[in-house]
Amino acid sequence: MTDLFSPISIRDLTLPNRIAVSPMCQYSSIDGFANDWHLVHLGSRAVGGAGLVFTEASAVLPEGRITPNDLGIWKDDHIAPLARIVDFLHGQGAHAAIQLAHAGRKASMQRPWEGERLLSPGEDGWTNVVALLDD
Ligand SMILES: Cc1cc2nc3c(=O)[nH]c(=O)nc-3n(C[C@H](O)[C@H](O)[C@H](O)COP(=O)(O)O)c2cc1C
């Protein structure tokens, strides 16, 4: 237990403890934007003392989202609401991390609690799903 609450350095980064919050998809964004949900979801973990807080999977392209409600970072307008969260995390002594993500062939799905099925363009889904082919 002593190690859990002691600092750890990874290259130039020193975390105050070894408690890290894993990325957890919230499917609560509109057009990729972070909002108050993300501030509270992530911020409350920092208030609880986690040394490192990861965002959920954050899509690097709109067609790389799992659902239309994924968090994203594909346009500059996404920066300010994310920066607000980062500032809050830093104010609590936590470090912020982001999980960059592309859903590949898992894209254009309905949110899990709504049925988790493929969405058509008429339902906010998209057809330009891209993925690597297996050998
Ligand atoms: C609600 C929820 C959402 C998750 N979303 C992601 C995600 O966005 N990206 C990811 O890599 N893993 C995701 N995971 C997996 C977790 O990050 C973690 O790897 C998993 O819960 C195993 O860790 P544990 O053994 O400490 O629970 C999610 C897990 C949960 C419970």
The ligand as a Gaussian input file, in Angstrom:
#p B3LYP/6-31G(d) Opt

LIG

0 1
 C      -17.917000       2.328000     -18.422000
 C      -16.620000       1.873000     -19.048000
 C      -16.156000       2.509000     -20.186000
 C      -14.935000       2.122000     -20.773000
 N      -14.455000       2.819000     -21.847000
 C      -13.202000       2.541000     -22.293000
 C      -12.567000       3.395000     -23.251000
 O      -13.078000       4.456000     -23.630000
 N      -11.351000       3.013000     -23.700000
 C      -10.706000       1.892000     -23.230000
 O       -9.594000       1.603000     -23.686000
 N      -11.257000       1.131000     -22.291000
 C      -12.475000       1.436000     -21.804000
 N      -13.001000       0.709000     -20.783000
 C      -12.142000      -0.312000     -20.153000
 C      -11.412000       0.319000     -18.966000
 O      -10.629000       1.411000     -19.387000
 C      -10.506000      -0.682000     -18.254000
 O       -9.469000      -1.066000     -19.101000
 C      -11.251000      -1.889000     -17.826000
 O      -12.334000      -1.471000     -17.011000
 C      -10.315000      -2.882000     -17.056000
 O       -9.785000      -2.248000     -15.948000
 P      -10.111000      -2.810000     -14.503000
 O       -9.624000      -4.233000     -14.518000
 O       -9.321000      -1.918000     -13.588000
 O      -11.596000      -2.647000     -14.338000
 C      -14.205000       1.065000     -20.211000
 C      -14.682000       0.430000     -19.057000
 C      -15.856000       0.827000     -18.489000
 C      -16.320000       0.152000     -17.216000

